[in-house]
């Protein structure tokens, strides 16, 4: 009796399908060196965004302090990225600028994904004239270049982080709307939705509880891929002067000032530009890795 119980307890329990899928997805992610590299870059950027002002070797420079005696010093052990025209440590400014650039890009993607998911979900679920109206509005928005619309809105609202995020988010939602609409149309006749409708679930509950949670996978992948381009757009507005107010450092505004001193004082521009490049590169690699995890059929 005891031997039977011990032998039966030794039999491993079968893994659930969901846990097995996650295990395989994480294994595929770990096997891709580029995906792991992207995750490492994104983790570094998030650390800089959250703790940059405290980790910066010259935090007073983030508040606008100047040191004219140390103007245009090249990279050295004391100033890793050199100093700018005000004698400020460029390494400290790049670390401090990560907070504005990364967090503003994240806010843009979250707002765009939220608005686009709601519009696309309603259009795909309702169909008919509601779908036509919302999609024609989306098409109308797509005819206007996103950067030009963001520039116009930011110029009308005035400089500032909040206004900049709102201006860019207004041009970011159509891509999510089209993506979610297609996913909802494909899912709304599935068996689990039909069963929920049969037991009396209201349309709002069908959409918000049963359909949208099951179409979030492509939305998450698109968000990760869009993060780099959102950061690039934030830097573009800062570069043309429609961004945060000085003395708050931001990668685009640092580049805008540094272009006047190129190529003699190259370090004032090369390091903020390298930070933007790493942000776009890292989030693209991470997005490709997440796509392989969630949808292995998309791998080439």
C-alpha positions as CSV (number, residue, x, y, z in Angstrom):
1,X,0.0,0.0,0.0
2,X,2.8,2.3,0.9
3,X,4.8,1.5,-2.1
4,X,1.8,2.2,-4.4
5,X,1.3,5.6,-2.8
6,X,4.9,6.5,-3.0
7,X,5.1,5.4,-6.6
8,X,2.0,7.4,-7.5
9,X,3.3,10.5,-5.7
10,X,6.5,10.2,-7.7
11,X,4.7,10.7,-11.0
12,X,5.2,14.3,-12.1
13,X,2.2,16.5,-12.5
14,X,1.4,17.5,-16.1
15,X,2.1,21.1,-16.8
16,X,-0.8,23.3,-17.9
17,X,-0.8,24.4,-21.5
18,X,-0.4,28.1,-20.5
19,X,2.6,27.4,-18.3
20,X,4.2,25.3,-21.0
21,X,3.7,28.0,-23.6
22,X,5.3,30.6,-21.4
23,X,8.2,28.3,-20.7
24,X,8.8,27.7,-24.4
25,X,8.4,31.4,-25.1
26,X,10.9,32.4,-22.5
27,X,13.3,29.7,-23.8
28,X,13.0,31.2,-27.3
29,X,13.6,34.7,-25.9
30,X,16.7,33.6,-24.0
31,X,18.1,31.8,-27.0
32,X,18.1,35.1,-29.0
33,X,21.2,37.1,-28.1
34,X,19.8,40.2,-29.7
35,X,16.6,40.0,-27.7
36,X,18.6,39.6,-24.5
37,X,20.7,42.6,-25.6
38,X,17.6,44.6,-26.1
39,X,16.3,43.7,-22.7
40,X,19.6,44.8,-21.1
41,X,19.6,48.1,-22.9
42,X,16.0,48.8,-21.9
43,X,16.7,47.8,-18.3
44,X,19.6,50.3,-18.3
45,X,17.4,53.0,-19.8
46,X,14.7,52.4,-17.2
47,X,17.4,52.6,-14.4
48,X,18.6,55.9,-15.8
49,X,15.1,57.2,-16.0
50,X,14.2,56.3,-12.5
51,X,17.5,56.9,-10.7
52,X,19.5,59.1,-13.1
53,X,19.2,62.4,-11.1
54,X,20.6,60.6,-8.0
55,X,23.3,58.6,-9.9
56,X,24.6,61.6,-11.9
57,X,28.0,62.7,-10.7
58,X,27.1,66.3,-10.9
59,X,23.4,66.6,-9.9
60,X,23.6,70.3,-9.5
61,X,24.1,70.7,-13.3
62,X,20.6,69.2,-13.8
63,X,19.2,72.1,-11.9
64,X,20.9,74.7,-14.1
65,X,24.2,75.2,-12.3
66,X,27.1,76.3,-14.5
67,X,30.9,76.2,-14.3
68,X,32.3,78.5,-16.8
69,X,35.9,77.6,-15.9
70,X,35.3,74.1,-17.1
71,X,33.8,75.0,-20.5
72,X,34.3,72.5,-23.4
73,X,36.5,70.0,-21.6
74,X,37.0,66.8,-23.6
75,X,36.0,63.4,-22.2
76,X,38.3,62.5,-19.3
77,X,38.3,60.6,-16.0
78,X,36.6,63.6,-14.3
79,X,34.0,64.2,-17.0
80,X,33.3,60.9,-18.9
81,X,31.4,62.6,-21.7
82,X,33.2,66.0,-21.4
83,X,31.5,69.3,-20.7
84,X,29.3,71.7,-22.7
85,X,29.4,75.4,-23.4
86,X,28.2,76.2,-19.8
87,X,30.8,73.9,-18.2
88,X,28.1,71.3,-17.3
89,X,28.9,67.6,-17.2
90,X,27.4,66.0,-20.3
91,X,27.3,62.6,-18.7
92,X,25.1,64.0,-15.9
93,X,22.9,65.8,-18.4
94,X,22.4,62.6,-20.5
95,X,21.5,60.6,-17.4
96,X,19.1,63.3,-16.3
97,X,17.6,63.6,-19.7
98,X,16.7,59.9,-19.7
99,X,13.9,60.6,-17.3
100,X,12.1,63.1,-19.6
101,X,12.8,61.2,-22.8
102,X,12.0,57.6,-21.6
103,X,9.1,58.5,-19.3
104,X,7.5,60.9,-21.9
105,X,7.9,58.2,-24.5
106,X,6.2,55.6,-22.2
107,X,3.4,58.0,-21.5
108,X,2.8,58.7,-25.2
109,X,2.7,54.9,-26.0
110,X,0.3,54.2,-23.1
111,X,-2.1,57.0,-24.0
112,X,-2.0,56.1,-27.7
113,X,-2.6,52.4,-26.9
114,X,-5.4,53.2,-24.5
115,X,-7.2,55.5,-27.0
116,X,-6.5,53.3,-30.0
117,X,-7.7,50.2,-28.1
118,X,-11.0,51.8,-27.2
119,X,-11.6,53.2,-30.7
120,X,-10.6,50.0,-32.4
121,X,-12.5,47.8,-30.0
122,X,-15.7,49.7,-30.3
123,X,-15.4,49.9,-34.1
124,X,-14.7,46.2,-34.5
125,X,-17.4,45.0,-32.1
126,X,-20.2,47.4,-33.1
127,X,-19.7,47.2,-36.9
128,X,-22.1,49.0,-39.2
129,X,-22.1,52.8,-39.3
130,X,-20.2,53.0,-36.0
131,X,-17.3,51.1,-37.6
132,X,-17.4,53.2,-40.7
133,X,-17.5,56.5,-38.8
134,X,-14.6,55.6,-36.5
135,X,-12.5,54.1,-39.3
136,X,-13.0,57.2,-41.5
137,X,-11.9,59.3,-38.6
138,X,-8.8,57.1,-38.3
139,X,-8.1,57.4,-42.0
140,X,-8.5,61.1,-41.8
141,X,-5.9,61.3,-39.0
142,X,-3.5,59.1,-41.0
143,X,-3.5,61.6,-43.9
144,X,-1.8,64.1,-41.6
145,X,1.9,63.3,-40.8
146,X,2.2,62.5,-37.1
147,X,5.2,64.8,-36.4
148,X,3.6,67.8,-38.1
149,X,0.4,67.3,-36.1
150,X,2.4,66.9,-32.9
151,X,4.3,70.1,-33.7
152,X,1.1,72.1,-34.4
153,X,-0.6,70.9,-31.2
154,X,2.5,71.4,-29.0
155,X,3.0,74.9,-30.5
156,X,-0.6,75.7,-29.7
157,X,-0.5,74.3,-26.1
158,X,2.9,75.8,-25.3
159,X,6.1,74.2,-24.1
160,X,6.0,71.7,-21.2
161,X,6.2,67.9,-20.7
162,X,2.5,67.4,-20.3
163,X,1.6,69.4,-23.4
164,X,4.3,67.6,-25.4
165,X,3.0,64.2,-24.3
166,X,-0.6,65.1,-25.2
167,X,0.5,66.5,-28.6
168,X,2.4,63.3,-29.6
169,X,-0.3,61.0,-28.2
170,X,-2.9,62.6,-30.4
171,X,-1.0,61.4,-33.4
172,X,-0.2,57.9,-32.0
173,X,-3.5,56.2,-31.6
174,X,-4.6,55.3,-35.2
175,X,-2.1,52.4,-35.5
176,X,-3.5,50.8,-32.4
177,X,-7.0,51.4,-33.5
178,X,-6.5,49.5,-36.8
179,X,-4.7,46.7,-35.0
180,X,-7.3,46.2,-32.3
181,X,-10.2,46.5,-34.8
182,X,-8.9,43.6,-36.9
183,X,-8.3,41.5,-33.8
184,X,-11.8,42.1,-32.4
185,X,-13.5,41.3,-35.7
186,X,-11.6,38.0,-35.7
187,X,-12.5,37.2,-32.1
188,X,-16.0,38.4,-31.6
189,X,-17.6,35.3,-33.0
190,X,-15.4,32.8,-31.1
191,X,-17.1,30.2,-29.0
192,X,-16.3,31.7,-25.6
193,X,-17.9,35.0,-26.7
194,X,-21.0,33.3,-28.0
195,X,-21.3,31.4,-24.7
196,X,-21.0,34.7,-22.7
197,X,-23.6,36.3,-25.0
198,X,-25.9,33.3,-24.5
199,X,-25.9,33.7,-20.7
200,X,-26.9,37.3,-21.0
201,X,-23.6,39.3,-20.9
202,X,-24.1,42.9,-21.9
203,X,-22.2,44.2,-25.0
204,X,-19.9,46.4,-22.8
205,X,-19.0,43.3,-20.7
206,X,-18.4,41.2,-23.8
207,X,-16.0,43.8,-25.2
208,X,-14.2,44.8,-22.0
209,X,-14.1,41.5,-20.1
210,X,-14.1,38.8,-22.7
211,X,-12.7,40.2,-26.0
212,X,-10.2,42.9,-25.3
213,X,-8.1,41.0,-22.7
214,X,-7.6,38.3,-25.4
215,X,-6.3,40.7,-28.0
216,X,-3.7,42.4,-25.8
217,X,-0.8,40.3,-27.0
218,X,-0.3,42.1,-30.4
219,X,-0.9,45.4,-28.6
220,X,1.9,44.7,-26.1
221,X,4.2,43.8,-28.9
222,X,3.3,47.0,-30.8
223,X,3.8,49.1,-27.7
224,X,7.3,47.7,-27.2
225,X,8.2,48.4,-30.8
226,X,6.7,51.9,-30.7
227,X,8.6,53.0,-27.6
228,X,11.8,53.7,-29.5
229,X,10.0,55.8,-32.1
230,X,8.0,57.6,-29.4
231,X,11.3,58.6,-27.7
232,X,12.6,59.7,-31.1
233,X,9.6,61.9,-31.6
234,X,10.0,63.4,-28.1
235,X,13.6,64.2,-29.0
236,X,12.5,65.7,-32.3
237,X,10.1,68.1,-30.6
238,X,12.8,69.0,-28.1
239,X,15.3,69.5,-31.0
240,X,13.1,72.2,-32.6
241,X,12.4,73.9,-29.3
242,X,8.8,72.6,-28.7
243,X,9.5,70.5,-25.6
244,X,10.4,70.8,-22.0
245,X,11.4,74.1,-20.5
246,X,15.1,74.7,-19.6
247,X,17.0,74.0,-17.5
248,X,15.4,70.6,-17.5
249,X,17.7,68.4,-19.6
250,X,16.3,66.4,-22.5
251,X,18.1,64.5,-25.3
252,X,16.6,66.4,-28.2
253,X,17.3,69.9,-26.6
254,X,20.8,68.9,-25.8
255,X,21.4,68.0,-29.4
256,X,19.8,71.2,-30.6
257,X,22.3,73.3,-28.6
258,X,25.3,71.1,-29.4
259,X,24.9,71.4,-33.2
260,X,26.2,74.9,-33.0
261,X,29.6,73.6,-31.7
262,X,30.1,70.8,-34.2
263,X,32.5,69.4,-35.2
264,X,35.1,71.0,-33.0
265,X,33.4,70.0,-29.7
266,X,31.9,66.8,-31.0
267,X,31.3,65.2,-27.6
268,X,28.5,67.6,-26.8
269,X,26.4,66.1,-29.6
270,X,27.6,62.6,-30.0
271,X,26.6,61.3,-26.6
272,X,23.0,62.6,-26.5
273,X,22.7,61.3,-30.0
274,X,24.1,57.9,-29.0
275,X,21.6,57.8,-26.1
276,X,18.7,58.3,-28.6
277,X,20.1,55.6,-30.9
278,X,20.5,53.1,-28.0
279,X,16.9,53.7,-26.9
280,X,15.5,53.1,-30.4
281,X,17.8,50.1,-31.0
282,X,17.1,48.5,-27.6
283,X,13.3,48.8,-27.7
284,X,13.2,47.5,-31.3
285,X,15.3,44.4,-30.3
286,X,13.0,43.9,-27.2
287,X,9.9,44.2,-29.4
288,X,11.2,41.6,-31.8
289,X,12.0,39.3,-29.0
290,X,8.5,39.7,-27.5
291,X,6.9,39.0,-30.9
292,X,8.8,35.7,-31.1
293,X,7.6,34.8,-27.6
294,X,3.9,35.6,-28.1
295,X,3.7,34.6,-31.8
296,X,6.4,32.1,-32.8
297,X,4.7,31.7,-36.2
298,X,5.9,35.2,-37.1
299,X,9.5,34.2,-36.9
300,X,11.3,34.1,-40.3
